[in-house]
Amino acid sequence: MKERILTGWTLTRIFYTGTGLFLIINSVMDRQWFGIVFGTYFTAMGVFSFGCAAGSCYTGARPTRSQHASTTTAEDVQFEEVNKKQSE
């Protein structure tokens, strides 16, 4: 968890964190308590890198191609011919 918070900061994460803090501060100053909920959500997205702030809206982080070790080569692929069924 500590590594996730301290590493991988992008412009998007900084934007979400800053926007969330701005919403929280303005909501407290204006006594709009419901705005704190939105500000906390955006701040959490930026700090903990989840959701759209992580660059993967509503999905888990996608592994890069180097993390997927493919054992299938072009020589291993078998093709099968499919014939269309003839109508009478």
TIKOL-29813 format. One record per atom (N, C-alpha, C): x, y, z; residue number from 1; atom name. Coordinates in nm, 4 decimals, decimal comma. Atoms other than C-alpha are relative to their C-alpha. Example, Ala and Ser with C-alpha at 12.3 -4.5 7.8 and 13.67 -1.06 7.14 Angstrom:
BEGIN
<east = 0,0890&north = -0,1190&up = 0,0000&selo = 1&lodo = N>
<east = 1,2300&north = -0,4500&up = 0,7800&selo = 1&lodo = CA>
<east = 0,0900&north = 0,1200&up = 0,0000&selo = 1&lodo = C>
<east = -0,0820&north = -0,1190&up = -0,0060&selo = 2&lodo = N>
<east = 1,3670&north = -0,1060&up = 0,7140&selo = 2&lodo = CA>
<east = -0,0770&north = 0,1090&up = 0,0730&selo = 2&lodo = C>
//
This chain:
BEGIN
<east = 0,0827&north = -0,1183&up = 0,0000&selo = 1&lodo = N>
<east = 0,0000&north = 0,0000&up = 0,0000&selo = 1&lodo = CA>
<east = 0,0875&north = 0,1251&up = 0,0000&selo = 1&lodo = C>
<east = -0,0889&north = -0,1158&up = -0,0064&selo = 2&lodo = N>
<east = 0,2823&north = 0,2395&up = 0,0860&selo = 2&lodo = CA>
<east = 0,0646&north = 0,0257&up = -0,1355&selo = 2&lodo = C>
<east = -0,0629&north = -0,0142&up = 0,1326&selo = 3&lodo = N>
<east = 0,4481&north = 0,1714&up = -0,2505&selo = 3&lodo = CA>
<east = -0,0987&north = 0,0585&up = -0,1002&selo = 3&lodo = C>
<east = 0,1020&north = -0,0491&up = 0,0928&selo = 4&lodo = N>
<east = 0,1213&north = 0,2364&up = -0,4343&selo = 4&lodo = CA>
<east = -0,0253&north = 0,1493&up = 0,0189&selo = 4&lodo = C>
<east = 0,0240&north = -0,1416&up = -0,0274&selo = 5&lodo = N>
<east = 0,0792&north = 0,5733&up = -0,2633&selo = 5&lodo = CA>
<east = 0,1189&north = 0,0857&up = -0,0425&selo = 5&lodo = C>
<east = -0,1181&north = -0,0823&up = 0,0219&selo = 6&lodo = N>
<east = 0,4379&north = 0,6918&up = -0,3041&selo = 6&lodo = CA>
<east = 0,0557&north = -0,0042&up = -0,1421&selo = 6&lodo = C>
<east = -0,0569&north = 0,0122&up = 0,1342&selo = 7&lodo = N>
<east = 0,5140&north = 0,5760&up = -0,6607&selo = 7&lodo = CA>
<east = -0,1088&north = 0,0100&up = -0,1064&selo = 7&lodo = C>
<east = 0,0899&north = 0,0000&up = 0,1152&selo = 8&lodo = N>
<east = 0,3574&north = 0,6118&up = -1,0042&selo = 8&lodo = CA>
<east = -0,0871&north = 0,1239&up = -0,0128&selo = 8&lodo = C>
<east = 0,0797&north = -0,1221&up = 0,0092&selo = 9&lodo = N>
<east = 0,2365&north = 0,9702&up = -0,9752&selo = 9&lodo = CA>
<east = 0,0016&north = 0,0539&up = -0,1425&selo = 9&lodo = C>
<east = 0,0157&north = -0,0575&up = 0,1335&selo = 10&lodo = N>
<east = 0,1046&north = 1,1071&up = -1,3024&selo = 10&lodo = CA>
<east = -0,0733&north = 0,1331&up = 0,0137&selo = 10&lodo = C>
<east = 0,0718&north = -0,1266&up = 0,0011&selo = 11&lodo = N>
<east = -0,0498&north = 1,4371&up = -1,3990&selo = 11&lodo = CA>
<east = -0,1468&north = -0,0208&up = 0,0376&selo = 11&lodo = C>
<east = 0,1396&north = 0,0301&up = -0,0313&selo = 12&lodo = N>
<east = -0,3937&north = 1,2769&up = -1,3726&selo = 12&lodo = CA>
<east = -0,0198&north = -0,0195&up = 0,1493&selo = 12&lodo = C>
<east = 0,0113&north = 0,0219&up = -0,1453&selo = 13&lodo = N>
<east = -0,3353&north = 1,1608&up = -1,0135&selo = 13&lodo = CA>
<east = 0,0153&north = 0,1308&up = 0,0759&selo = 13&lodo = C>
<east = -0,0198&north = -0,1293&up = -0,0650&selo = 14&lodo = N>
<east = -0,2087&north = 1,5047&up = -0,9151&selo = 14&lodo = CA>
<east = -0,1254&north = 0,0855&up = -0,0171&selo = 14&lodo = C>
<east = 0,1222&north = -0,0766&up = 0,0274&selo = 15&lodo = N>
<east = -0,5145&north = 1,6629&up = -1,0779&selo = 15&lodo = CA>
<east = -0,1149&north = -0,0460&up = 0,0891&selo = 15&lodo = C>
<east = 0,1078&north = 0,0527&up = -0,0831&selo = 16&lodo = N>
<east = -0,7596&north = 1,4334&up = -0,8960&selo = 16&lodo = CA>
<east = 0,0219&north = 0,0341&up = 0,1472&selo = 16&lodo = C>
<east = -0,0298&north = -0,0321&up = -0,1391&selo = 17&lodo = N>
<east = -0,5855&north = 1,4874&up = -0,5613&selo = 17&lodo = CA>
<east = -0,0233&north = 0,1485&up = 0,0271&selo = 17&lodo = C>
<east = 0,0171&north = -0,1437&up = -0,0170&selo = 18&lodo = N>
<east = -0,5761&north = 1,8650&up = -0,6052&selo = 18&lodo = CA>
<east = -0,1455&north = 0,0420&up = -0,0077&selo = 18&lodo = C>
<east = 0,1419&north = -0,0326&up = 0,0141&selo = 19&lodo = N>
<east = -0,9366&north = 1,8838&up = -0,7219&selo = 19&lodo = CA>
<east = -0,0785&north = -0,0444&up = 0,1230&selo = 19&lodo = C>
<east = 0,0675&north = 0,0497&up = -0,1196&selo = 20&lodo = N>
<east = -1,0512&north = 1,6711&up = -0,4295&selo = 20&lodo = CA>
<east = 0,0267&north = 0,0861&up = 0,1209&selo = 20&lodo = C>
<east = -0,0335&north = -0,0878&up = -0,1125&selo = 21&lodo = N>
<east = -0,8664&north = 1,8849&up = -0,1769&selo = 21&lodo = CA>
<east = -0,0685&north = 0,1355&up = -0,0140&selo = 21&lodo = C>
<east = 0,0685&north = -0,1262&up = 0,0255&selo = 22&lodo = N>
<east = -1,0087&north = 2,1981&up = -0,3385&selo = 22&lodo = CA>
<east = -0,1482&north = -0,0104&up = 0,0360&selo = 22&lodo = C>
<east = 0,1412&north = 0,0205&up = -0,0327&selo = 23&lodo = N>
<east = -1,3624&north = 2,0572&up = -0,3086&selo = 23&lodo = CA>
<east = -0,0224&north = -0,0099&up = 0,1508&selo = 23&lodo = C>
<east = 0,0134&north = 0,0136&up = -0,1457&selo = 24&lodo = N>
<east = -1,3102&north = 1,9619&up = 0,0557&selo = 24&lodo = CA>
<east = 0,0137&north = 0,1353&up = 0,0686&selo = 24&lodo = C>
<east = -0,0238&north = -0,1302&up = -0,0634&selo = 25&lodo = N>
<east = -1,1709&north = 2,3035&up = 0,1520&selo = 25&lodo = CA>
<east = -0,1153&north = 0,0962&up = -0,0268&selo = 25&lodo = C>
<east = 0,1119&north = -0,0903&up = 0,0324&selo = 26&lodo = N>
<east = -1,4436&north = 2,4957&up = -0,0321&selo = 26&lodo = CA>
<east = -0,1301&north = -0,0438&up = 0,0666&selo = 26&lodo = C>
<east = 0,1218&north = 0,0495&up = -0,0639&selo = 27&lodo = N>
<east = -1,7165&north = 2,2722&up = 0,1095&selo = 27&lodo = CA>
<east = -0,0023&north = 0,0338&up = 0,1482&selo = 27&lodo = C>
<east = -0,0075&north = -0,0351&up = -0,1425&selo = 28&lodo = N>
<east = -1,5978&north = 2,3296&up = 0,4657&selo = 28&lodo = CA>
<east = -0,0204&north = 0,1505&up = 0,0183&selo = 28&lodo = C>
<east = 0,0118&north = -0,1458&up = -0,0122&selo = 29&lodo = N>
<east = -1,5670&north = 2,7053&up = 0,4121&selo = 29&lodo = CA>
<east = -0,1434&north = 0,0481&up = -0,0255&selo = 29&lodo = C>
<east = 0,1369&north = -0,0395&up = 0,0337&selo = 30&lodo = N>
<east = -1,9163&north = 2,7297&up = 0,2584&selo = 30&lodo = CA>
<east = -0,1049&north = -0,0774&up = 0,0795&selo = 30&lodo = C>
<east = 0,0876&north = 0,0855&up = -0,0810&selo = 31&lodo = N>
<east = -2,0632&north = 2,4771&up = 0,5047&selo = 31&lodo = CA>
<east = -0,0953&north = -0,0826&up = -0,0868&selo = 31&lodo = C>
<east = 0,0731&north = 0,0907&up = 0,0891&selo = 32&lodo = N>
<east = -2,1797&north = 2,2571&up = 0,2192&selo = 32&lodo = CA>
<east = 0,0533&north = -0,1408&up = 0,0268&selo = 32&lodo = C>
<east = -0,0595&north = 0,1227&up = -0,0516&selo = 33&lodo = N>
<east = -2,1196&north = 1,9318&up = 0,4005&selo = 33&lodo = CA>
<east = -0,0059&north = -0,1149&up = -0,1001&selo = 33&lodo = C>
<east = 0,0090&north = 0,1085&up = 0,0985&selo = 34&lodo = N>
<east = -2,2316&north = 1,7077&up = 0,1141&selo = 34&lodo = CA>
<east = 0,1160&north = 0,0049&up = -0,0989&selo = 34&lodo = C>
<east = -0,1134&north = -0,0128&up = 0,0912&selo = 35&lodo = N>
<east = -1,9452&north = 1,8429&up = -0,0989&selo = 35&lodo = CA>
<east = 0,1253&north = -0,0686&up = 0,0515&selo = 35&lodo = C>
<east = -0,1158&north = 0,0699&up = -0,0570&selo = 36&lodo = N>
<east = -1,6967&north = 1,6849&up = 0,1407&selo = 36&lodo = CA>
<east = 0,0057&north = -0,1441&up = -0,0496&selo = 36&lodo = C>
<east = 0,0052&north = 0,1380&up = 0,0508&selo = 37&lodo = N>
<east = -1,8126&north = 1,3427&up = 0,0196&selo = 37&lodo = CA>
<east = 0,0642&north = -0,0070&up = -0,1380&selo = 37&lodo = C>
<east = -0,0583&north = -0,0014&up = 0,1342&selo = 38&lodo = N>
<east = -1,7253&north = 1,4279&up = -0,3409&selo = 38&lodo = CA>
<east = 0,1495&north = 0,0300&up = 0,0045&selo = 38&lodo = C>
<east = -0,1410&north = -0,0339&up = -0,0129&selo = 39&lodo = N>
<east = -1,3976&north = 1,5868&up = -0,2406&selo = 39&lodo = CA>
<east = 0,0821&north = -0,1158&up = 0,0529&selo = 39&lodo = C>
<east = -0,0703&north = 0,1164&up = -0,0561&selo = 40&lodo = N>
<east = -1,2999&north = 1,2824&up = -0,0342&selo = 40&lodo = CA>
<east = 0,0154&north = -0,1088&up = -0,1052&selo = 40&lodo = C>
<east = -0,0074&north = 0,1019&up = 0,1050&selo = 41&lodo = N>
<east = -1,3808&north = 1,0511&up = -0,3242&selo = 41&lodo = CA>
<east = 0,1096&north = 0,0333&up = -0,1011&selo = 41&lodo = C>
<east = -0,1010&north = -0,0388&up = 0,0979&selo = 42&lodo = N>
<east = -1,1668&north = 1,2469&up = -0,5716&selo = 42&lodo = CA>
<east = 0,1403&north = -0,0030&up = 0,0595&selo = 42&lodo = C>
<east = -0,1304&north = 0,0039&up = -0,0653&selo = 43&lodo = N>
<east = -0,8828&north = 1,2823&up = -0,3228&selo = 43&lodo = CA>
<east = 0,0474&north = -0,1439&up = 0,0162&selo = 43&lodo = C>
<east = -0,0358&north = 0,1414&up = -0,0159&selo = 44&lodo = N>
<east = -0,8887&north = 0,9080&up = -0,2496&selo = 44&lodo = CA>
<east = 0,0399&north = -0,0623&up = -0,1336&selo = 44&lodo = C>
<east = -0,0371&north = 0,0527&up = 0,1323&selo = 45&lodo = N>
<east = -0,8816&north = 0,8300&up = -0,6230&selo = 45&lodo = CA>
<east = 0,1418&north = 0,0405&up = -0,0363&selo = 45&lodo = C>
<east = -0,1339&north = -0,0474&up = 0,0322&selo = 46&lodo = N>
<east = -0,5699&north = 1,0403&up = -0,6632&selo = 46&lodo = CA>
<east = 0,1066&north = -0,0605&up = 0,0890&selo = 46&lodo = C>
<east = -0,1012&north = 0,0481&up = -0,0942&selo = 47&lodo = N>
<east = -0,3870&north = 0,9287&up = -0,3497&selo = 47&lodo = CA>
<east = 0,0214&north = -0,1509&up = -0,0133&selo = 47&lodo = C>
<east = -0,0111&north = 0,1454&up = 0,0020&selo = 48&lodo = N>
<east = -0,4626&north = 0,5563&up = -0,3727&selo = 48&lodo = CA>
<east = 0,0034&north = -0,0594&up = -0,1403&selo = 48&lodo = C>
<east = -0,0128&north = 0,0419&up = 0,1396&selo = 49&lodo = N>
<east = -0,4530&north = 0,5375&up = -0,7546&selo = 49&lodo = CA>
<east = -0,0994&north = -0,1089&up = -0,0381&selo = 49&lodo = C>
<east = 0,1015&north = 0,0930&up = 0,0482&selo = 50&lodo = N>
<east = -0,7818&north = 0,3668&up = -0,8303&selo = 50&lodo = CA>
<east = -0,0974&north = 0,0751&up = -0,0898&selo = 50&lodo = C>
<east = 0,0960&north = -0,0627&up = 0,0908&selo = 51&lodo = N>
<east = -1,0551&north = 0,4289&up = -1,0862&selo = 51&lodo = CA>
<east = 0,0691&north = 0,0702&up = -0,1149&selo = 51&lodo = C>
<east = -0,0535&north = -0,0736&up = 0,1145&selo = 52&lodo = N>
<east = -0,9890&north = 0,6818&up = -1,3585&selo = 52&lodo = CA>
<east = 0,1341&north = 0,0666&up = 0,0297&selo = 52&lodo = C>
<east = -0,1283&north = -0,0612&up = -0,0348&selo = 53&lodo = N>
<east = -0,6974&north = 0,8372&up = -1,1688&selo = 53&lodo = CA>
<east = 0,1151&north = -0,0951&up = -0,0259&selo = 53&lodo = C>
<east = -0,1041&north = 0,0980&up = 0,0283&selo = 54&lodo = N>
<east = -0,5071&north = 0,5145&up = -1,2270&selo = 54&lodo = CA>
<east = 0,0169&north = -0,0225&up = -0,1496&selo = 54&lodo = C>
<east = -0,0101&north = 0,0153&up = 0,1445&selo = 55&lodo = N>
<east = -0,5652&north = 0,5394&up = -1,6009&selo = 55&lodo = CA>
<east = -0,0763&north = -0,1195&up = -0,0526&selo = 55&lodo = C>
<east = 0,0769&north = 0,1157&up = 0,0436&selo = 56&lodo = N>
<east = -0,7988&north = 0,2442&up = -1,6151&selo = 56&lodo = CA>
<east = -0,1389&north = 0,0089&up = 0,0610&selo = 56&lodo = C>
<east = 0,1338&north = -0,0209&up = -0,0536&selo = 57&lodo = N>
<east = -1,1567&north = 0,3520&up = -1,5607&selo = 57&lodo = CA>
<east = -0,0764&north = -0,1310&up = 0,0129&selo = 57&lodo = C>
<east = 0,0863&north = 0,1134&up = -0,0326&selo = 58&lodo = N>
<east = -1,3619&north = 0,0778&up = -1,3950&selo = 58&lodo = CA>
<east = 0,0594&north = -0,1358&up = -0,0328&selo = 58&lodo = C>
<east = -0,0647&north = 0,1285&up = 0,0207&selo = 59&lodo = N>
<east = -1,1102&north = -0,1952&up = -1,4686&selo = 59&lodo = CA>
<east = 0,1257&north = -0,0050&up = 0,0841&selo = 59&lodo = C>
<east = -0,1266&north = 0,0140&up = -0,0703&selo = 60&lodo = N>
<east = -0,8087&north = -0,3343&up = -1,2941&selo = 60&lodo = CA>
<east = 0,1139&north = 0,0468&up = -0,0887&selo = 60&lodo = C>
<east = -0,1168&north = -0,0410&up = 0,0773&selo = 61&lodo = N>
<east = -0,4649&north = -0,2290&up = -1,4008&selo = 61&lodo = CA>
<east = 0,0351&north = -0,1099&up = -0,0992&selo = 61&lodo = C>
<east = -0,0321&north = 0,0980&up = 0,1034&selo = 62&lodo = N>
<east = -0,3765&north = -0,3994&up = -1,7253&selo = 62&lodo = CA>
<east = 0,1498&north = -0,0263&up = -0,0020&selo = 62&lodo = C>
<east = -0,1430&north = 0,0294&up = 0,0059&selo = 63&lodo = N>
<east = -0,0456&north = -0,5815&up = -1,7337&selo = 63&lodo = CA>
<east = 0,0570&north = 0,0373&up = -0,1365&selo = 63&lodo = C>
<east = -0,0638&north = -0,0342&up = 0,1258&selo = 64&lodo = N>
<east = 0,1995&north = -0,4719&up = -1,9970&selo = 64&lodo = CA>
<east = 0,0337&north = -0,1266&up = -0,0766&selo = 64&lodo = C>
<east = -0,0271&north = 0,1151&up = 0,0851&selo = 65&lodo = N>
<east = 0,2944&north = -0,6984&up = -2,2833&selo = 65&lodo = CA>
<east = 0,1185&north = -0,0816&up = 0,0520&selo = 65&lodo = C>
<east = -0,1161&north = 0,0719&up = -0,0492&selo = 66&lodo = N>
<east = 0,6269&north = -0,7880&up = -2,1210&selo = 66&lodo = CA>
<east = -0,0357&north = -0,0914&up = 0,1164&selo = 66&lodo = C>
<east = 0,0417&north = 0,0846&up = -0,1104&selo = 67&lodo = N>
<east = 0,4393&north = -0,9360&up = -1,8245&selo = 67&lodo = CA>
<east = -0,0750&north = -0,1231&up = -0,0476&selo = 67&lodo = C>
<east = 0,0675&north = 0,1165&up = 0,0569&selo = 68&lodo = N>
<east = 0,2462&north = -1,1724&up = -2,0507&selo = 68&lodo = CA>
<east = 0,1022&north = -0,0805&up = -0,0796&selo = 68&lodo = C>
<east = -0,0942&north = 0,0852&up = 0,0715&selo = 69&lodo = N>
<east = 0,4821&north = -1,4495&up = -2,1482&selo = 69&lodo = CA>
<east = -0,0795&north = -0,0933&up = -0,0896&selo = 69&lodo = C>
<east = 0,0732&north = 0,0819&up = 0,0949&selo = 70&lodo = N>
<east = 0,3352&north = -1,6020&up = -2,4600&selo = 70&lodo = CA>
<east = 0,0865&north = -0,1175&up = -0,0423&selo = 70&lodo = C>
<east = -0,0736&north = 0,1199&up = 0,0393&selo = 71&lodo = N>
<east = 0,4404&north = -1,9591&up = -2,5258&selo = 71&lodo = CA>
<east = -0,0431&north = -0,0491&up = -0,1371&selo = 71&lodo = C>
<east = 0,0478&north = 0,0417&up = 0,1311&selo = 72&lodo = N>
<east = 0,2462&north = -1,9907&up = -2,8510&selo = 72&lodo = CA>
<east = 0,0768&north = 0,0747&up = -0,1082&selo = 72&lodo = C>
<east = -0,0674&north = -0,0601&up = 0,1145&selo = 73&lodo = N>
<east = 0,4420&north = -1,9308&up = -3,1689&selo = 73&lodo = CA>
<east = -0,0825&north = -0,0265&up = -0,1238&selo = 73&lodo = C>
<east = 0,0735&north = 0,0175&up = 0,1253&selo = 74&lodo = N>
<east = 0,3250&north = -1,9128&up = -3,5266&selo = 74&lodo = CA>
<east = 0,0032&north = -0,1445&up = -0,0476&selo = 74&lodo = C>
<east = -0,0102&north = 0,1392&up = 0,0435&selo = 75&lodo = N>
<east = 0,4429&north = -2,2685&up = -3,5855&selo = 75&lodo = CA>
<east = -0,0932&north = -0,0926&up = 0,0781&selo = 75&lodo = C>
<east = 0,0837&north = 0,0850&up = -0,0843&selo = 76&lodo = N>
<east = 0,2253&north = -2,4060&up = -3,3029&selo = 76&lodo = CA>
<east = -0,1478&north = 0,0067&up = -0,0357&selo = 76&lodo = C>
<east = 0,1411&north = -0,0217&up = 0,0284&selo = 77&lodo = N>
<east = -0,1042&north = -2,2811&up = -3,4468&selo = 77&lodo = CA>
<east = -0,0464&north = -0,1006&up = -0,1044&selo = 77&lodo = C>
<east = 0,0601&north = 0,0949&up = 0,0933&selo = 78&lodo = N>
<east = -0,3246&north = -2,5422&up = -3,6160&selo = 78&lodo = CA>
<east = -0,1293&north = 0,0614&up = -0,0537&selo = 78&lodo = C>
<east = 0,1202&north = -0,0531&up = 0,0620&selo = 79&lodo = N>
<east = -0,5898&north = -2,4296&up = -3,8636&selo = 79&lodo = CA>
<east = -0,0848&north = -0,1134&up = -0,0514&selo = 79&lodo = C>
<east = 0,0938&north = 0,1010&up = 0,0471&selo = 80&lodo = N>
<east = -0,8989&north = -2,6220&up = -3,9599&selo = 80&lodo = CA>
<east = -0,0929&north = 0,0637&up = -0,1009&selo = 80&lodo = C>
<east = 0,0865&north = -0,0547&up = 0,1033&selo = 81&lodo = N>
<east = -1,1012&north = -2,5711&up = -4,2746&selo = 81&lodo = CA>
<east = -0,1453&north = -0,0214&up = 0,0385&selo = 81&lodo = C>
<east = 0,1421&north = 0,0074&up = -0,0312&selo = 82&lodo = N>
<east = -1,4685&north = -2,4961&up = -4,2218&selo = 82&lodo = CA>
<east = -0,0758&north = 0,0120&up = -0,1309&selo = 82&lodo = C>
<east = 0,0790&north = -0,0004&up = 0,1227&selo = 83&lodo = N>
<east = -1,7062&north = -2,5834&up = -4,5056&selo = 83&lodo = CA>
<east = -0,1396&north = 0,0510&up = 0,0278&selo = 83&lodo = C>
<east = 0,1333&north = -0,0528&up = -0,0128&selo = 84&lodo = N>
<east = -2,0294&north = -2,4002&up = -4,5575&selo = 84&lodo = CA>
<east = -0,0996&north = -0,1097&up = -0,0348&selo = 84&lodo = C>
<east = 0,1027&north = 0,1002&up = 0,0246&selo = 85&lodo = N>
<east = -2,3359&north = -2,6219&up = -4,5368&selo = 85&lodo = CA>
<east = -0,0826&north = 0,0421&up = -0,1214&selo = 85&lodo = C>
<east = 0,0728&north = -0,0319&up = 0,1227&selo = 86&lodo = N>
<east = -2,5027&north = -2,6372&up = -4,8768&selo = 86&lodo = CA>
<east = -0,1488&north = -0,0253&up = 0,0193&selo = 86&lodo = C>
<east = 0,1447&north = 0,0151&up = -0,0105&selo = 87&lodo = N>
<east = -2,8753&north = -2,5792&up = -4,8905&selo = 87&lodo = CA>
<east = -0,0530&north = -0,0798&up = -0,1182&selo = 87&lodo = C>
<east = 0,0569&north = 0,0855&up = 0,1052&selo = 88&lodo = N>
<east = -3,0996&north = -2,8073&up = -5,0956&selo = 88&lodo = CA>
<east = -0,0810&north = 0,0754&up = -0,0971&selo = 88&lodo = C>
//
